[in-house]
């Protein structure tokens, strides 16, 4: 199966070489686990190699997101014209009263029309939870099924960021059981070490069509984002 590498140090190793092209992968975890950073880093590093990516932000303004990522070592200028940020945060403020399905239609229209003039290969959605709220999903499983089917028809490799409560058990990977619908799951969590220290960890729960590792690794950011063996 053809794969697209993330180029995040150590991540492709546990993915079994990268993400299957055209797959839809959930990147889930509680706040503070660097879900957005992992996704943006994958798009940024691919952009430096000429692979186009689109990062869709539903909550954070483009300027704020780009300043945040520049502070983490991913300046927008280094990506050339191969990384685009679609800021829909202002749009949803204007359309809160527009109706149940209209917002989802606008999201699809924007992402699909952009691809016609800007043929991105990677798509990151930040976040799935915001989209569910804005589109006012009623039957989450059914609505997510149709959304993921639509994303697959884009034929882009998709990363969907999903938020989990801080107290979620390690075996819970989503709020509405959407893990059964996705092709892959990257689960991030915070592991307490001692009385004062917390370590970020990452695990490939599933990835259809790939031979991948299933255990947790450490997700380390010390000026450089990397996946390593769990630190003792």
BAPA-767511 format. One record per residue: residue number from 1; residue in one letter; x, y, z of N, C-alpha, C in turn. Coordinates in nm, 2 decimals, always signed. Each point is the difference from the previous one (the first is absolute). Example, Ala and Ser with C-alpha at 12.3 -4.5 7.8 and 13.67 -1.06 7.14 Angstrom:
REM BAPA-767511
1|A|+1.32|-0.57|+0.78|-0.09|+0.12|+0.00|+0.09|+0.12|+0.00;
2|S|-0.04|+0.11|-0.07|+0.09|+0.11|+0.00|-0.08|+0.11|+0.08;
REM end
This chain:
REM BAPA-767511
1|X|+0.08|-0.12|+0.00|-0.08|+0.12|+0.00|+0.09|+0.12|+0.00;
2|X|-0.04|+0.10|-0.09|+0.08|+0.12|+0.00|-0.02|+0.08|+0.13;
3|X|+0.10|+0.06|+0.05|+0.00|+0.08|+0.12|+0.06|+0.14|-0.01;
4|X|-0.05|+0.08|+0.08|+0.06|+0.14|+0.01|+0.06|+0.02|+0.14;
5|X|+0.13|+0.03|+0.00|+0.07|+0.01|+0.13|-0.04|+0.13|+0.07;
6|X|+0.01|+0.00|+0.13|-0.02|+0.12|+0.08|+0.13|+0.08|+0.02;
7|X|+0.11|-0.06|-0.01|+0.13|+0.05|+0.03|+0.02|+0.06|+0.14;
8|X|-0.10|-0.04|+0.09|+0.02|+0.03|+0.14|+0.09|-0.11|+0.06;
9|X|+0.11|+0.04|+0.06|+0.11|-0.10|+0.04|-0.07|-0.11|+0.08;
10|X|+0.02|-0.12|-0.04|-0.05|-0.12|+0.07|-0.14|-0.04|-0.02;
11|X|-0.08|+0.09|-0.06|-0.14|-0.03|-0.02|-0.03|-0.09|-0.11;
12|X|+0.07|+0.02|-0.11|-0.01|-0.10|-0.11|+0.04|-0.14|+0.03;
13|X|+0.09|-0.01|+0.09|+0.05|-0.13|+0.05|-0.12|-0.08|+0.06;
14|X|-0.07|+0.07|+0.09|-0.11|-0.08|+0.06|-0.13|-0.01|-0.08;
15|X|+0.00|+0.09|-0.11|-0.11|-0.01|-0.09|+0.02|-0.11|-0.11;
16|X|+0.12|-0.06|+0.00|+0.03|-0.10|-0.10|+0.04|+0.06|-0.13;
17|X|+0.05|+0.12|+0.00|+0.05|+0.07|-0.12|-0.07|+0.12|-0.03;
18|X|-0.12|+0.03|+0.06|-0.07|+0.12|-0.03|-0.15|-0.02|+0.00;
19|X|-0.08|+0.09|-0.05|-0.14|-0.01|-0.01|-0.04|-0.05|-0.14;
20|X|-0.09|-0.10|+0.00|-0.05|-0.04|-0.13|-0.06|+0.11|-0.08;
21|X|+0.04|+0.02|-0.12|-0.06|+0.11|-0.09|-0.15|-0.02|-0.01;
22|X|-0.07|+0.12|+0.02|-0.14|+0.00|-0.01|-0.07|-0.04|+0.13;
23|X|+0.07|-0.04|+0.11|-0.06|-0.04|+0.12|-0.05|+0.11|+0.08;
24|X|-0.09|-0.03|+0.10|-0.05|+0.10|+0.09|+0.04|-0.05|+0.14;
25|X|+0.08|+0.08|+0.07|+0.05|-0.04|+0.13|-0.04|+0.10|+0.11;
26|X|-0.05|-0.05|+0.11|-0.04|+0.08|+0.11|+0.13|+0.02|+0.09;
27|X|+0.02|+0.13|+0.04|+0.11|+0.03|+0.09|-0.07|+0.05|+0.13;
28|X|-0.01|-0.09|+0.10|-0.08|+0.03|+0.12|+0.08|+0.01|+0.12;
29|X|-0.05|+0.07|+0.10|+0.06|+0.01|+0.13|-0.05|+0.12|+0.08;
30|X|+0.03|+0.01|+0.13|-0.04|+0.12|+0.08|+0.08|+0.12|-0.04;
31|X|-0.04|+0.12|+0.06|+0.07|+0.12|-0.03|+0.15|-0.01|+0.05;
32|X|+0.09|+0.06|-0.07|+0.14|+0.01|+0.04|+0.08|-0.12|-0.05;
33|X|-0.06|-0.08|-0.08|+0.08|-0.12|-0.06|+0.07|+0.03|-0.13;
34|X|-0.02|+0.12|-0.05|+0.07|+0.05|-0.12|-0.06|-0.07|-0.13;
35|X|-0.13|-0.02|+0.00|-0.06|-0.06|-0.12|+0.01|+0.09|-0.12;
36|X|-0.03|+0.13|+0.02|+0.01|+0.10|-0.11|+0.15|+0.01|-0.05;
37|X|+0.09|+0.00|+0.09|+0.14|+0.01|-0.03|+0.05|-0.12|-0.09;
38|X|-0.04|-0.12|+0.04|+0.03|-0.12|-0.08|-0.05|+0.01|-0.14;
39|X|-0.13|+0.04|-0.01|-0.06|+0.02|-0.14|+0.07|+0.11|-0.08;
40|X|+0.02|+0.11|+0.06|+0.06|+0.11|-0.07|+0.14|-0.03|-0.04;
41|X|+0.07|-0.06|+0.09|+0.14|-0.04|-0.03|+0.01|-0.10|-0.12;
42|X|-0.10|-0.09|-0.01|+0.00|-0.09|-0.11|-0.02|+0.07|-0.13;
43|X|-0.10|+0.10|+0.00|-0.02|+0.08|-0.12|+0.12|+0.09|-0.03;
44|X|+0.06|+0.06|+0.10|+0.11|+0.09|-0.02|+0.12|-0.07|-0.06;
45|X|+0.03|-0.12|+0.05|+0.12|-0.07|-0.04|-0.02|-0.06|-0.14;
46|X|-0.13|-0.03|-0.03|-0.03|-0.05|-0.14|+0.01|+0.12|-0.10;
47|X|-0.05|+0.12|+0.05|+0.01|+0.12|-0.09|+0.14|+0.03|-0.03;
48|X|+0.09|-0.02|+0.09|+0.15|+0.03|-0.03|+0.05|-0.09|-0.11;
49|X|-0.07|-0.11|-0.02|+0.04|-0.10|-0.10|-0.09|+0.01|-0.13;
50|X|-0.08|+0.10|-0.01|-0.08|+0.03|-0.11|-0.14|-0.07|+0.00;
51|X|-0.04|-0.06|+0.11|-0.13|-0.06|+0.01|-0.10|+0.10|+0.06;
52|X|-0.10|+0.03|-0.07|-0.10|+0.10|+0.04|-0.09|-0.05|+0.11;
53|X|-0.03|+0.09|+0.10|-0.09|-0.03|+0.11|-0.09|+0.11|+0.03;
54|X|-0.12|-0.03|+0.05|-0.10|+0.10|+0.04|-0.03|-0.02|+0.14;
55|X|+0.02|+0.10|+0.09|-0.04|-0.01|+0.14|-0.13|+0.08|+0.02;
56|X|-0.11|-0.06|+0.04|-0.12|+0.07|+0.01|-0.02|+0.02|+0.15;
57|X|-0.01|+0.13|+0.04|-0.02|+0.04|+0.14|-0.14|+0.05|+0.02;
58|X|-0.08|-0.06|+0.09|-0.14|+0.04|+0.02|-0.01|+0.09|+0.12;
59|X|+0.11|+0.01|+0.09|-0.02|+0.07|+0.12|+0.11|+0.11|+0.02;
60|X|+0.13|-0.04|-0.04|+0.11|+0.10|+0.02|+0.02|+0.08|-0.13;
61|X|+0.02|+0.13|+0.01|+0.03|+0.08|-0.11|+0.13|-0.03|-0.06;
62|X|+0.01|+0.02|-0.13|+0.12|-0.04|-0.08|+0.13|+0.07|+0.06;
63|X|-0.01|+0.13|+0.03|+0.12|+0.07|+0.05|+0.04|-0.06|+0.14;
64|X|-0.09|-0.03|+0.08|+0.03|-0.06|+0.13|+0.06|-0.14|-0.01;
65|X|-0.05|-0.08|-0.09|+0.05|-0.13|-0.03|+0.14|+0.00|-0.05;
66|X|+0.02|+0.09|-0.10|+0.13|+0.01|-0.06|+0.11|+0.05|+0.10;
67|X|-0.04|+0.09|+0.08|+0.10|+0.05|+0.11|+0.03|-0.11|+0.09;
68|X|-0.10|-0.08|+0.04|+0.02|-0.11|+0.10|+0.10|-0.10|-0.07;
69|X|-0.03|-0.04|-0.12|+0.08|-0.10|-0.06|+0.15|+0.05|-0.03;
70|X|+0.01|+0.13|-0.03|+0.13|+0.06|-0.02|+0.08|-0.01|+0.12;
71|X|-0.07|+0.03|+0.12|+0.07|-0.01|+0.13|+0.05|-0.14|+0.03;
72|X|-0.07|-0.10|-0.06|+0.04|-0.14|+0.02|+0.10|-0.05|-0.11;
73|X|+0.04|+0.09|-0.09|+0.10|-0.04|-0.09|-0.05|-0.03|-0.14;
74|X|-0.12|+0.04|-0.03|-0.06|-0.03|-0.13|-0.05|+0.13|-0.07;
75|X|+0.10|+0.09|-0.03|-0.04|+0.13|-0.06|-0.07|-0.02|-0.14;
76|X|-0.10|+0.08|-0.02|-0.08|-0.01|-0.13|+0.09|+0.02|-0.12;
77|X|+0.10|+0.09|+0.01|+0.08|+0.03|-0.11|+0.09|-0.11|-0.05;
78|X|+0.03|-0.10|+0.09|+0.08|-0.11|-0.04|-0.08|-0.10|-0.09;
79|X|-0.13|+0.01|+0.00|-0.08|-0.10|-0.08|-0.03|+0.05|-0.14;
80|X|+0.04|+0.12|-0.04|-0.02|+0.04|-0.13|-0.15|+0.02|-0.03;
81|X|-0.04|-0.04|-0.12|-0.14|+0.00|-0.03|-0.07|-0.13|+0.00;
82|X|+0.06|-0.09|+0.08|-0.05|-0.14|+0.01|-0.07|-0.03|+0.13;
83|X|-0.02|+0.11|+0.08|-0.08|-0.02|+0.12|-0.10|+0.12|+0.01;
84|X|-0.13|-0.03|+0.00|-0.10|+0.11|+0.01|-0.09|-0.03|+0.12;
85|X|-0.03|+0.11|+0.07|-0.09|+0.00|+0.12|-0.13|+0.06|-0.04;
86|X|-0.11|-0.08|+0.01|-0.14|+0.05|-0.03|-0.06|+0.03|+0.13;
87|X|-0.02|+0.13|+0.03|-0.05|+0.05|+0.12|-0.16|+0.02|-0.01;
88|X|-0.07|-0.09|+0.06|-0.15|+0.00|+0.00|-0.05|+0.05|+0.13;
89|X|+0.08|+0.05|+0.09|-0.04|+0.04|+0.13|-0.10|+0.12|-0.01;
90|X|+0.03|+0.10|-0.09|-0.09|+0.11|-0.01|-0.13|-0.04|-0.07;
91|X|+0.01|-0.09|-0.09|-0.12|-0.05|-0.08|-0.11|-0.06|+0.10;
92|X|+0.05|-0.08|+0.09|-0.10|-0.06|+0.09|-0.07|+0.10|+0.09;
93|X|+0.07|+0.11|+0.03|-0.06|+0.10|+0.09|-0.12|+0.07|-0.08;
94|X|+0.02|+0.01|-0.13|-0.10|+0.07|-0.08|-0.12|-0.09|-0.03;
95|X|+0.02|-0.13|+0.01|-0.10|-0.10|-0.05|-0.06|-0.08|+0.11;
96|X|+0.01|+0.04|+0.13|-0.05|-0.07|+0.11|-0.15|-0.02|-0.01;
97|X|-0.07|+0.09|-0.06|-0.15|-0.01|-0.02|-0.04|-0.05|-0.13;
98|X|+0.09|-0.05|-0.08|-0.03|-0.03|-0.14|-0.08|-0.13|-0.02;
99|X|+0.00|-0.09|+0.10|-0.07|-0.12|-0.02|+0.09|-0.12|+0.02;
100|X|-0.06|-0.12|+0.01|+0.07|-0.12|+0.04|+0.10|-0.05|-0.10;
101|X|-0.04|+0.00|-0.13|+0.09|-0.07|-0.10|+0.08|+0.11|-0.08;
102|X|-0.04|+0.12|+0.00|+0.07|+0.10|-0.08|+0.15|+0.01|+0.03;
103|X|+0.04|-0.01|+0.12|+0.14|+0.02|+0.04|+0.08|-0.11|-0.06;
104|X|-0.05|-0.13|+0.01|+0.07|-0.11|-0.05|+0.02|+0.01|-0.15;
105|X|-0.10|+0.05|-0.07|+0.00|+0.02|-0.14|+0.11|+0.10|-0.04;
106|X|+0.01|+0.11|+0.08|+0.11|+0.10|-0.02|+0.14|-0.06|+0.02;
107|X|+0.01|-0.08|+0.10|+0.13|-0.06|+0.03|+0.04|-0.09|-0.12;
108|X|-0.09|-0.08|-0.05|+0.03|-0.09|-0.11|+0.03|+0.09|-0.13;
109|X|-0.08|+0.10|-0.02|+0.02|+0.09|-0.12|+0.14|+0.06|+0.00;
110|X|+0.04|+0.05|+0.12|+0.13|+0.07|+0.01|+0.12|-0.10|-0.02;
111|X|-0.01|-0.12|+0.07|+0.11|-0.09|-0.01|+0.01|-0.06|-0.14;
112|X|-0.11|-0.03|-0.07|+0.00|-0.06|-0.13|+0.04|+0.10|-0.11;
113|X|-0.05|+0.12|+0.01|+0.03|+0.10|-0.10|+0.15|+0.04|+0.01;
114|X|+0.05|+0.01|+0.12|+0.15|+0.03|+0.01|+0.08|-0.11|-0.07;
115|X|-0.04|-0.12|+0.01|+0.08|-0.11|-0.05|+0.00|+0.01|-0.16;
116|X|-0.10|+0.06|-0.06|+0.00|+0.01|-0.14|+0.11|+0.09|-0.05;
117|X|+0.03|+0.11|+0.08|+0.11|+0.09|-0.04|+0.13|-0.02|+0.07;
118|X|-0.01|-0.07|+0.11|+0.11|-0.02|+0.09|+0.00|-0.15|+0.04;
119|X|+0.05|-0.09|-0.09|-0.02|-0.15|+0.02|+0.09|-0.05|+0.12;
120|X|-0.06|+0.02|+0.12|+0.07|-0.04|+0.12|-0.01|-0.16|+0.01;
121|X|+0.11|-0.06|+0.06|+0.00|-0.14|+0.02|-0.03|-0.04|+0.15;
122|X|+0.02|+0.10|+0.09|-0.02|-0.02|+0.14|-0.10|+0.10|+0.05;
123|X|-0.10|-0.04|+0.08|-0.10|+0.08|+0.06|-0.01|-0.02|+0.15;
124|X|+0.01|+0.10|+0.08|-0.02|+0.00|+0.14|-0.12|+0.08|+0.04;
125|X|-0.08|-0.06|+0.08|-0.12|+0.07|+0.05|+0.01|+0.02|+0.15;
126|X|+0.00|+0.13|+0.04|+0.01|+0.03|+0.14|-0.12|+0.09|+0.04;
127|X|-0.10|-0.06|+0.06|-0.01|-0.14|+0.04|-0.13|-0.06|-0.04;
128|X|-0.01|-0.14|+0.02|-0.12|-0.07|-0.03|-0.11|+0.04|+0.09;
129|X|+0.04|+0.02|+0.13|-0.10|+0.04|+0.10|-0.07|+0.13|-0.04;
130|X|+0.08|+0.10|-0.04|-0.06|+0.13|-0.04|-0.09|-0.02|-0.12;
131|X|+0.03|-0.08|-0.10|-0.08|-0.03|-0.11|-0.13|-0.06|+0.04;
132|X|+0.00|-0.10|+0.09|-0.12|-0.06|+0.05|-0.10|+0.10|+0.06;
133|X|+0.06|+0.09|+0.08|-0.08|+0.10|+0.07|-0.06|+0.10|-0.10;
134|X|+0.08|+0.05|-0.09|-0.04|+0.10|-0.10|-0.10|-0.06|-0.10;
135|X|+0.02|-0.12|-0.04|-0.10|-0.06|-0.09|-0.12|-0.07|+0.07;
136|X|+0.00|+0.01|+0.13|-0.11|-0.05|+0.09|-0.03|-0.14|-0.04;
137|X|+0.10|-0.09|+0.01|-0.03|-0.14|-0.03|-0.10|-0.05|+0.10;
138|X|-0.10|-0.08|-0.05|-0.10|-0.06|+0.08|+0.03|-0.14|+0.03;
139|X|+0.02|-0.08|-0.10|+0.04|-0.14|+0.01|+0.15|+0.00|-0.03;
140|X|+0.09|+0.00|+0.10|+0.14|+0.02|-0.02|+0.06|-0.11|-0.09;
141|X|-0.04|-0.12|+0.03|+0.06|-0.11|-0.07|-0.03|+0.00|-0.15;
142|X|-0.13|+0.03|-0.03|-0.04|+0.01|-0.14|+0.06|+0.12|-0.07;
143|X|+0.00|+0.12|+0.07|+0.05|+0.12|-0.07|+0.15|-0.01|-0.02;
144|X|+0.07|-0.07|+0.10|+0.14|-0.01|-0.02|+0.04|-0.10|-0.11;
145|X|-0.09|-0.11|-0.01|+0.02|-0.09|-0.11|+0.00|+0.07|-0.13;
146|X|-0.10|+0.08|-0.02|-0.02|+0.07|-0.13|+0.12|+0.10|-0.02;
147|X|+0.04|+0.07|+0.11|+0.11|+0.09|-0.01|+0.13|-0.07|-0.04;
148|X|+0.03|-0.11|+0.06|+0.12|-0.07|-0.03|+0.00|-0.06|-0.14;
149|X|-0.12|-0.04|-0.04|-0.01|-0.05|-0.14|+0.03|+0.11|-0.10;
150|X|-0.05|+0.12|+0.03|+0.02|+0.12|-0.08|+0.15|+0.03|-0.01;
151|X|+0.07|+0.00|+0.12|+0.14|+0.03|+0.01|+0.08|-0.10|-0.09;
152|X|-0.04|-0.13|+0.01|+0.08|-0.10|-0.08|-0.02|+0.03|-0.15;
153|X|-0.11|+0.05|-0.04|-0.02|+0.03|-0.14|+0.09|+0.12|-0.05;
154|X|+0.04|+0.08|+0.10|+0.10|+0.11|-0.04|+0.13|-0.06|-0.05;
155|X|+0.03|-0.12|+0.05|+0.13|-0.07|-0.03|+0.12|+0.07|+0.05;
156|X|-0.02|+0.07|+0.11|+0.11|+0.06|+0.07|+0.02|-0.08|+0.13;
157|X|+0.12|+0.00|+0.05|+0.03|-0.07|+0.13|-0.04|+0.09|+0.11;
158|X|-0.09|-0.04|+0.09|-0.07|+0.09|+0.09|+0.04|-0.03|+0.15;
159|X|+0.02|+0.11|+0.07|+0.02|-0.01|+0.15|-0.11|+0.08|+0.07;
160|X|-0.08|-0.07|+0.08|-0.11|+0.07|+0.07|+0.04|+0.00|+0.15;
161|X|+0.01|+0.12|+0.05|+0.03|+0.02|+0.14|-0.13|-0.01|+0.09;
162|X|+0.01|-0.09|+0.10|-0.12|-0.02|+0.09|+0.04|+0.03|+0.14;
163|X|-0.08|+0.07|+0.07|+0.03|+0.03|+0.14|-0.06|-0.10|+0.10;
164|X|+0.07|-0.04|+0.10|-0.05|-0.09|+0.10|+0.01|+0.07|+0.14;
165|X|-0.09|-0.03|+0.09|+0.01|+0.06|+0.14|+0.13|-0.05|+0.06;
166|X|+0.05|+0.09|+0.10|+0.12|-0.03|+0.07|+0.00|-0.13|+0.07;
167|X|-0.12|-0.04|+0.05|-0.01|-0.12|+0.08|-0.04|-0.13|-0.08;
168|X|+0.02|+0.01|-0.13|-0.04|-0.12|-0.08|+0.08|-0.12|+0.03;
169|X|-0.06|-0.12|+0.01|+0.08|-0.12|+0.02|+0.09|-0.03|-0.12;
170|X|+0.11|-0.06|+0.02|+0.09|-0.03|-0.12|-0.06|-0.08|-0.11;
171|X|-0.10|-0.07|+0.03|-0.07|-0.08|-0.11|-0.10|+0.07|-0.08;
172|X|-0.03|+0.13|+0.04|-0.10|+0.08|-0.07|+0.07|+0.09|-0.10;
173|X|-0.04|-0.01|-0.13|+0.07|+0.07|-0.10|-0.08|+0.10|-0.07;
174|X|-0.13|+0.01|+0.03|-0.09|+0.10|-0.06|-0.12|+0.02|+0.08;
175|X|-0.07|+0.11|-0.03|-0.12|+0.03|+0.08|-0.13|-0.08|-0.05;
176|X|+0.00|-0.02|-0.13|-0.12|-0.06|-0.06|+0.03|-0.13|-0.07;
177|X|+0.10|-0.07|+0.03|+0.04|-0.13|-0.05|+0.04|+0.01|-0.15;
178|X|+0.05|+0.12|-0.04|+0.03|+0.02|-0.14|+0.13|-0.08|-0.04;
179|X|+0.07|-0.06|+0.10|+0.12|-0.07|-0.03|-0.03|-0.12|-0.09;
180|X|-0.13|-0.05|+0.00|-0.03|-0.11|-0.08|-0.02|+0.04|-0.15;
181|X|-0.02|+0.13|-0.02|-0.02|+0.05|-0.14|+0.13|+0.04|-0.06;
182|X|+0.10|+0.04|+0.07|+0.12|+0.05|-0.05|+0.09|-0.11|-0.05;
183|X|+0.09|+0.03|-0.09|+0.10|-0.09|-0.04|+0.12|-0.02|+0.10;
184|X|+0.02|+0.10|+0.07|+0.11|+0.00|+0.10|-0.03|+0.08|+0.12;
185|X|+0.07|-0.03|+0.11|-0.01|+0.08|+0.12|+0.14|+0.02|+0.06;
186|X|+0.03|+0.13|+0.03|+0.12|+0.03|+0.08|-0.05|+0.05|+0.13;
187|X|+0.03|-0.06|+0.11|-0.05|+0.03|+0.13|+0.12|+0.07|+0.08;
188|X|-0.03|+0.12|+0.05|+0.10|+0.07|+0.08|-0.06|+0.01|+0.14;
189|X|+0.09|-0.01|+0.10|-0.05|+0.01|+0.14|+0.12|+0.05|+0.08;
190|X|-0.04|+0.04|+0.12|+0.09|+0.05|+0.10|+0.02|-0.10|+0.11;
191|X|+0.13|-0.04|+0.03|+0.03|-0.10|+0.10|+0.07|+0.06|+0.11;
192|X|-0.05|-0.01|+0.12|+0.06|+0.06|+0.12|+0.12|-0.08|+0.04;
193|X|+0.11|+0.07|+0.02|+0.13|-0.07|+0.04|+0.05|+0.07|+0.13;
194|X|-0.01|-0.07|+0.11|+0.03|+0.06|+0.13|-0.10|+0.10|+0.04;
195|X|+0.03|+0.08|+0.09|-0.09|+0.10|+0.06|-0.03|+0.12|-0.08;
196|X|+0.10|+0.04|-0.08|-0.01|+0.13|-0.06|+0.01|+0.00|-0.16;
197|X|+0.05|-0.11|-0.05|+0.03|-0.01|-0.14|-0.11|-0.07|-0.08;
198|X|-0.02|+0.04|-0.12|-0.10|-0.06|-0.09|+0.07|-0.02|-0.14;
199|X|-0.02|-0.12|-0.06|+0.07|-0.03|-0.13|-0.11|-0.02|-0.10;
200|X|+0.02|+0.06|-0.12|-0.09|-0.02|-0.11|+0.03|-0.14|-0.07;
201|X|-0.10|-0.07|-0.03|+0.02|-0.13|-0.07|-0.09|-0.01|-0.12;
202|X|+0.04|-0.08|-0.10|-0.08|-0.02|-0.12|+0.00|-0.14|-0.04;
203|X|-0.11|-0.05|-0.06|-0.02|-0.14|-0.03|-0.08|+0.00|-0.13;
204|X|+0.04|-0.10|-0.09|-0.07|-0.03|-0.12|-0.10|-0.11|+0.04;
205|X|-0.13|+0.04|+0.02|-0.10|-0.10|+0.04|-0.03|-0.09|-0.11;
206|X|-0.02|+0.06|-0.12|-0.03|-0.08|-0.12|+0.04|+0.08|-0.12;
207|X|+0.03|-0.07|-0.11|+0.03|+0.06|-0.13|-0.02|-0.10|-0.11;
208|X|-0.12|+0.01|-0.06|-0.03|-0.11|-0.10|+0.10|+0.00|-0.11;
209|X|+0.04|-0.12|-0.04|+0.09|-0.02|-0.11|+0.14|+0.02|+0.04;
210|X|+0.04|+0.01|+0.13|+0.14|+0.02|+0.04|+0.04|-0.09|+0.11;
211|X|+0.12|-0.04|+0.00|+0.06|-0.07|+0.11|+0.06|+0.10|+0.09;
212|X|-0.06|+0.03|+0.12|+0.04|+0.10|+0.08|+0.02|-0.05|+0.14;
213|X|+0.08|+0.08|+0.08|+0.01|-0.03|+0.14|-0.13|+0.04|+0.08;
214|X|-0.02|-0.07|+0.11|-0.12|+0.03|+0.07|+0.02|+0.05|+0.14;
215|X|+0.13|+0.00|+0.05|+0.03|+0.05|+0.13|+0.02|+0.15|+0.01;
216|X|-0.01|+0.06|+0.12|+0.02|+0.14|+0.02|+0.15|+0.03|-0.02;
217|X|+0.03|+0.12|-0.06|+0.13|+0.06|+0.00|-0.01|+0.13|+0.06;
218|X|+0.11|+0.06|+0.04|+0.01|+0.13|+0.05|-0.01|+0.11|-0.11;
219|X|-0.07|+0.10|+0.02|-0.01|+0.11|-0.09|+0.08|+0.12|+0.06;
220|X|+0.11|+0.03|-0.05|+0.09|+0.10|+0.07|+0.01|+0.12|-0.08;
221|X|-0.01|+0.12|+0.06|+0.03|+0.13|-0.06|+0.10|+0.07|+0.08;
222|X|+0.13|+0.01|-0.05|+0.10|+0.07|+0.07|+0.07|+0.10|-0.10;
223|X|-0.09|+0.07|-0.07|+0.04|+0.08|-0.11|+0.00|-0.07|-0.13;
224|X|-0.04|-0.13|+0.01|+0.00|-0.09|-0.12|-0.10|-0.11|+0.04;
225|X|-0.11|-0.01|-0.09|-0.10|-0.10|+0.03|+0.05|-0.14|-0.05;
226|X|-0.01|-0.10|+0.09|+0.04|-0.13|-0.04|-0.07|-0.11|+0.09;
227|X|+0.00|-0.12|-0.06|-0.06|-0.11|+0.07|+0.11|-0.10|+0.04;
228|X|+0.01|-0.03|+0.12|+0.11|-0.09|+0.05|-0.05|-0.11|+0.09;
229|X|+0.09|-0.08|+0.04|-0.04|-0.11|+0.10|-0.04|+0.07|+0.13;
230|X|-0.10|-0.06|+0.07|-0.05|+0.06|+0.12|+0.12|+0.02|+0.10;
231|X|+0.01|+0.11|+0.06|+0.11|+0.04|+0.09|-0.03|-0.06|+0.13;
232|X|+0.10|-0.06|+0.06|-0.01|-0.06|+0.14|-0.02|+0.10|+0.10;
REM end
